[in-house]
């Protein structure tokens, strides 16, 4: 199948189609109010603040102004500020995320061409990456800086495989700037380089550097900037110790507790959905795949169910090892047999297409029986969405606003934004009765009660009411 193709032009076409297609779909989801203050709005506010001279400033859930590094170590957001001057819209973040993710196909192609000696086979493996259902969900899951770790780590793997340490260092630094735990993935790469290439010194330095960045981010940076004095995400691991030291103690004293946390049914399903599109080929490159273990353990041990679902961004630092590992795994299994390599590449493309049909979010599949329908309707801009847009446009750009999460993605480009029902110094309130967001969760009864109180409060005047979307202004 791959013999008649011209690989490089087709690769360029596929990368461009992914960037444009997923960029457009992401913007459609934003236009249909499928994004929110959590999480696109948080990132947009941090970038807006940086572009206005207040680096990474954001508003916490409780209404405090703080530096976003107190929530997550993702300083890469500051690099978006110059782009924001040119395109001041959350759509900028969505477009960059789609384009950067698409470019991750390039190092997959280069790595496969080098190790398998065929551009046709390399094209197949790059297409398998672009067809990954987990990658599709991640790209459409609002905007998260850690999603950029996927292409950054793939470029880092390529340059490390080429033993080009300067560009490796550049992409490794970009990767660790996307989230506090990505340094552990870089540390895994250092260990892989040391063991596979016998480059002990360089590998040890990379491993130590990755661990150091994560340790500094978790131990110093986040606690320093956090309004709570520590990361609120440790609570996800309370059942196994609540911290790195706590998990180690639990492993020594109650190993069965850790074992149960790692072997839940949802954990097995998550691993299967990651490995199935590459037919487990990455398992034939165990040394590289082992570099993803810290990230996998963080997800598998968490009590938060979204961390073991491909529908979110939590596989971002695992996918590079799955697809780079698939390249090295196919190379090992084929061992210089071109026909075997071509058949393997064709099989990965076919299985990835089938996995996308059964598990992915693309709306094109919704018309067919048996397809995943979770994203159905999230790309349609309805009359209700148009009413919500008119409502959000009433709120002045400089005003402090309290808003429900579903409207927050369109109201975060300002210095202060509060989560309804917190009012504090809010001058405006914008809420959607059909999307009962109360603080950072769905709670219909408290949400309705808070709106009822607001209607009775003489300090507030209702200035917009259409299809359940309400806007109040302080008198």
C-alpha positions in Angstrom: 0.0 0.0 0.0 2.8 2.4 0.9 5.0 1.6 -2.2 3.2 4.1 -4.5 3.2 7.0 -2.2 5.6 10.0 -2.2 6.3 10.1 1.5 7.6 13.6 2.3 4.9 15.6 0.4 2.2 13.4 2.0 3.7 13.9 5.4 3.6 17.6 4.9 0.0 17.4 3.8 -1.0 15.2 6.8 0.7 17.5 9.3 -1.0 20.6 7.8 -4.3 18.8 7.7 -4.0 17.9 11.4 -3.0 21.4 12.4 -5.7 23.1 10.4 -8.4 20.5 11.1 -7.9 20.2 14.9 -7.3 23.9 15.2 -10.7 24.5 13.6 -12.4 21.9 15.7 -10.9 23.3 18.9 -12.2 26.8 18.0 -15.6 25.3 17.2 -15.7 23.8 20.7 -14.8 27.1 22.1 -17.5 28.9 20.1 -20.0 26.3 21.3 -19.0 27.0 25.0 -17.5 23.6 25.5 -14.5 25.3 27.1 -14.6 27.0 30.5 -12.7 29.0 33.0 -11.3 25.6 34.0 -9.1 25.2 32.1 -8.8 27.3 29.0 -9.8 30.5 30.8 -7.1 30.0 33.4 -4.4 29.8 30.7 -5.9 32.7 28.8 -5.9 34.9 31.9 -2.2 34.1 32.7 -1.2 34.9 29.1 -3.3 38.1 29.0 -1.8 39.2 32.3 1.7 38.5 31.1 1.1 40.5 27.9 -0.1 43.4 30.2 3.0 43.5 32.3 1.9 41.2 35.2 3.7 37.9 34.5 1.5 34.9 34.8 -0.9 36.5 37.2 -4.3 34.8 37.6 -7.3 34.7 40.0 -7.6 31.7 42.3 -10.8 29.8 42.9 -11.1 31.7 46.2 -10.7 35.1 44.5 -7.1 35.8 45.3 -4.6 37.2 42.8 -1.6 35.0 42.5 1.1 33.9 40.1 -0.1 30.8 38.2 3.1 28.9 39.1 1.4 28.4 42.5 -1.0 26.0 40.7 1.2 24.4 38.1 4.8 24.9 37.1 4.1 25.9 33.4 6.2 29.0 32.8 6.1 28.3 29.1 2.8 30.3 29.1 4.9 33.4 29.3 6.2 32.7 25.8 2.7 33.2 24.4 2.6 36.9 25.5 4.2 38.3 22.3 1.8 36.2 20.2 -1.1 37.5 22.2 -0.3 41.0 21.1 -0.8 39.9 17.5 -3.9 37.7 18.2 -5.5 38.5 21.5 -7.9 35.6 21.8 -8.1 32.2 23.5 -8.2 30.8 20.0 -4.5 31.6 19.8 -3.8 29.0 22.4 -6.0 26.4 20.7 -4.3 27.0 17.3 -0.8 26.8 18.7 -1.6 23.6 20.5 -3.0 21.9 17.4 0.0 23.0 15.2 2.6 22.0 17.8 1.0 18.6 18.2 0.9 18.0 14.5 4.7 18.8 14.3 5.3 15.9 16.6 4.9 13.7 13.5 8.2 15.0 12.1 10.5 13.4 14.7 8.5 10.2 14.5 9.1 10.2 10.7 12.8 11.0 11.1 13.4 8.4 13.7 11.6 5.7 11.6 13.5 6.7 8.5 16.8 6.3 10.3 16.1 3.0 12.0 14.0 1.3 9.4 15.7 2.7 6.3 12.5 3.5 4.4 10.6 6.7 3.9 7.4 4.8 3.1 7.6 2.9 6.4 8.4 6.1 8.2 5.3 7.8 6.7 3.2 5.0 8.0 4.5 5.4 11.5 4.1 9.1 11.4 0.5 8.7 10.2 -0.2 6.3 13.0 0.9 9.0 15.4 -1.4 11.6 13.8 -4.3 9.1 13.9 -3.9 8.3 17.6 -7.3 8.7 19.4 -5.5 9.7 22.6 -3.7 12.4 20.8 -7.0 13.6 19.2 -8.7 13.8 22.6 -5.8 15.6 24.1 -5.7 18.2 21.3 -9.4 18.9 21.7 -9.4 18.9 25.5 -9.4 22.8 25.8 -5.8 24.0 26.2 -3.1 22.7 28.6 0.6 23.6 28.4 1.5 20.0 29.2 0.0 19.0 25.8 3.0 20.7 24.2 5.2 18.2 26.1 4.2 15.5 23.5 5.9 17.2 20.5 8.7 18.6 22.7 9.6 15.2 24.1 9.5 13.6 20.6 11.9 16.2 19.3 14.1 15.6 22.4 14.1 11.8 21.8 15.1 12.4 18.1 18.0 14.7 19.0 19.2 12.4 21.8 19.1 9.5 19.4 21.2 11.6 17.0 23.5 12.5 20.0 23.0 16.2 19.3 23.0 17.5 22.8 22.4 21.2 22.3 19.0 20.9 20.5 18.1 18.0 22.9 18.7 20.4 25.8 16.5 23.1 24.1 13.6 20.8 23.7 14.1 19.2 27.1 13.9 22.7 28.7 10.8 23.5 26.7 9.2 20.2 27.8 10.0 20.7 31.5 8.5 24.2 31.3 5.0 22.7 30.5 4.3 21.1 33.9 6.0 20.2 37.1 6.3 16.4 36.6 7.7 16.4 33.0 11.2 16.7 34.4 10.8 13.0 35.4 10.2 12.1 31.8 13.4 14.0 30.8 15.1 12.1 33.6 13.9 8.8 32.1 15.3 9.9 28.8 18.7 10.6 30.4 18.6 7.1 31.9 17.7 5.6 28.5 20.6 7.4 26.8 23.1 6.3 29.4 22.0 2.7 29.2 21.4 2.4 25.5 24.4 4.4 24.3 26.8 3.9 27.2 27.0 7.7 27.5 27.1 7.6 31.2 28.1 11.2 32.0 25.7 12.9 29.6 22.9 10.5 30.5 23.4 11.0 34.2 23.5 14.8 33.9 20.2 14.7 31.9 18.6 12.4 34.4 19.8 14.5 37.4 18.7 17.7 35.7 15.2 16.4 35.1 14.8 15.2 38.6 16.1 18.5 40.0 13.7 20.6 37.9 10.7 18.5 39.1 11.9 18.6 42.7 12.4 22.4 42.7 9.0 22.9 41.0 7.2 20.8 43.5 9.2 21.6 46.6 9.9 25.3 46.2 8.2 27.1 43.3 4.6 25.9 43.7 4.6 26.2 47.5 6.1 29.7 47.2 3.4 31.0 44.8 0.4 29.0 46.0 -2.3 30.8 47.9 -2.6 27.6 49.9 1.1 27.2 50.6 1.3 23.8 48.8 0.0 22.0 45.7 -3.7 21.1 46.1 -3.1 18.1 43.8 -1.4 16.0 46.5 -4.9 15.1 47.7 -5.3 12.9 44.6 -2.8 10.6 46.2 -4.0 10.7 49.8 -5.0 7.0 49.7 -1.4 5.9 48.9 0.5 8.4 51.1 -0.2 11.9 49.6 3.4 12.7 48.6 6.5 11.1 47.1 7.7 10.3 50.6 4.3 9.1 51.7 4.0 6.8 48.7 7.4 5.3 49.4 6.4 4.6 53.0 3.1 3.1 51.9 4.9 0.9 49.5 7.2 -0.4 52.3 4.5 -0.7 55.0 1.4 -1.5 53.0 2.4 -2.7 49.5 -1.0 -4.2 48.9 -2.5 -0.7 49.0 -0.2 0.5 46.2 -0.8 -2.7 44.3 -4.6 -2.2 44.4 -4.3 1.4 43.3 -2.2 0.2 40.3 -4.5 -2.6 39.2 -8.0 -1.1 39.0 -10.0 -2.0 36.0 -9.9 1.6 34.7 -6.1 1.5 34.8 -6.0 -1.6 32.6 -8.4 0.0 30.2 -6.3 3.1 30.0 -3.1 1.2 29.2 -4.9 -0.9 26.6 -6.2 2.3 24.9 -2.7 3.7 24.8 -1.0 0.6 23.5 -3.6 -0.9 21.1 -3.2 1.7 18.3 0.5 0.7 18.0 -0.3 -3.0 18.5 2.0 -3.0 21.5 5.0 -2.5 19.3 6.6 -0.1 21.9 6.8 -3.1 24.2 9.6 -4.4 22.0 11.7 -1.3 23.0 11.3 -1.7 26.8 14.2 0.5 27.8 12.7 3.5 26.1 9.2 2.7 27.3 10.5 2.4 30.8 11.3 6.2 30.7 7.5 6.8 30.7 7.1 4.9 34.0 7.1 7.9 36.3 4.3 9.6 34.3 2.3 6.4 34.1 2.6 5.8 37.8 1.4 9.3 38.6 -1.7 8.6 36.6 -2.3 5.0 37.7 -1.9 5.9 41.4 -4.2 8.9 41.3 -7.7 8.7 42.8 -8.9 11.2 40.1 -10.5 9.1 37.4 -9.8 11.6 34.6 -6.1 10.8 34.9 -6.7 7.3 33.6 -8.8 8.4 30.6 -7.6 9.2 27.1 -10.3 11.8 26.9 -8.1 14.4 28.7 -4.5 15.6 28.6 -3.0 13.2 31.2 -1.3 11.0 28.6 0.7 13.9 27.2 4.1 12.9 28.6 3.4 9.2 27.9 2.5 9.3 24.2 6.0 10.3 23.0 7.4 7.1 24.5 4.6 5.0 23.0 5.3 6.3 19.5 9.0 6.6 19.6 9.0 3.2 21.3 6.8 1.8 18.5 9.4 3.0 15.9 12.3 1.2 17.7 10.1 -1.8 18.4 9.2 -2.3 14.8 12.9 -1.8 13.9 13.8 -4.5 16.3 11.0 -6.9 15.2 11.7 -6.4 11.5 15.5 -6.5 11.8 16.4 -5.5 8.3 13.4 -7.2 6.6 11.8 -4.4 4.6 8.6 -6.3 3.8 8.0 -7.0 7.4 8.5 -3.4 8.3 6.1 -2.2 5.5 3.4 -4.7 6.6 3.9 -3.5 10.2 3.6 0.2 9.3 0.5 -0.6 7.2 -1.0 -2.5 10.1 -0.4 0.3 12.5 -2.2 2.8 10.2 -5.1 0.5 9.8 -5.4 -0.3 13.5 -5.1 3.4 14.4 -7.9 4.3 12.0 -10.1 1.6 13.6 -9.1 2.8 17.1 -10.0 6.4 16.1 -13.4 5.1 14.9 -14.1 3.2 18.1 -12.5 5.5 20.6 -11.8 8.9 19.1 -13.7 12.3 19.1 -13.8 13.1 15.4 -17.3 14.1 14.4 -17.0 12.4 11.0 -17.4 9.0 12.7 -20.6 9.9 14.5 -22.7 9.0 11.5 -21.6 5.4 11.6 -22.8 2.6 14.0 -20.5 1.6 16.8 -18.4 4.8 16.8 -17.5 6.8 19.9 -20.2 9.4 20.5 -18.9 11.1 23.6 -18.0 14.3 21.6 -21.2 14.3 19.5 -22.7 17.8 19.5 -19.7 19.6 21.0 -18.9 21.1 17.7 -22.3 22.6 17.0 -22.9 26.3 17.7 -26.5 26.4 18.9 -29.0 29.3 19.4 -28.2 28.9 23.1 -24.5 29.4 22.4 -25.2 32.5 20.4 -27.2 33.9 23.3 -24.4 33.1 25.7 -22.0 35.0 23.4 -24.2 38.1 23.4 -24.3 37.9 27.2 -20.6 37.7 27.6 -20.1 40.6 25.2 -22.1 42.8 27.6 -19.4 42.6 30.3 -16.8 45.3 29.9 -13.2 44.1 29.4 -12.0 46.0 32.4 -14.7 44.9 34.8 -14.4 42.3 37.6 -16.9 39.5 36.8 -18.2 36.5 38.7 -19.2 33.7 36.2 -20.1 30.1 36.0 -17.5 27.8 34.5 -19.2 27.4 31.2 -19.0 31.1 30.4 -15.6 31.6 32.0 -13.6 30.6 28.9 -15.0 33.7 27.1 -14.6 36.1 30.1 -11.1 35.4 31.3 -9.1 38.0 29.4 -9.1 40.4 32.3 -7.2 41.0 35.5 -9.8 39.5 37.9 -12.4 36.9 37.3 -14.3 35.1 40.0 -16.1 31.7 40.1 -19.8 32.0 40.8 -21.2 32.2 43.5 -18.2 34.1 44.9 -19.0 37.8 44.4 -16.3 39.7 46.4 -15.6 42.9 44.4 -17.5 41.7 41.3 -19.3 44.4 39.3 -20.9 41.9 37.0 -22.3 38.4 37.2 -22.8 36.1 34.2 -24.3 32.7 34.7 -26.0 29.9 32.6 -28.9 28.2 34.3 -28.6 25.3 31.9 -25.0 24.6 33.0 -25.2 24.7 36.8 -21.5 25.4 37.6 -21.1 26.2 41.3 -17.5 27.1 42.1 -15.5 24.5 40.2 -18.0 21.7 40.2 -21.5 20.8 38.9 -24.1 21.4 41.6 -27.6 22.1 40.3 -29.3 22.9 43.6 -26.7 25.2 45.2 -26.4 26.9 41.8 -30.1 27.5 41.5 -30.3 28.7 45.1 -27.4 31.2 44.6 -29.2 32.6 41.5 -32.4 33.0 43.4 -30.6 34.9 46.1 -29.1 37.2 43.5 -32.5 37.9 41.9 -33.8 39.0 45.3 -30.8 41.1 46.1 -31.5 44.8 45.6 -27.8 45.5 45.1 -27.9 43.7 41.7 -30.0 44.4 38.6 -30.7 41.8 35.9 -29.6 43.3 32.5 -29.8 40.2 30.3 -32.0 37.2 30.3 -32.2 34.9 27.3 -32.6 31.1 27.1 -31.4 30.6 30.6 -28.3 32.9 30.3 -28.4 35.7 32.8 -26.3 38.8 33.3 -26.5 40.9 36.5 -24.9 44.3 37.1 -24.1 45.7 40.5 -26.3 48.8 41.1 
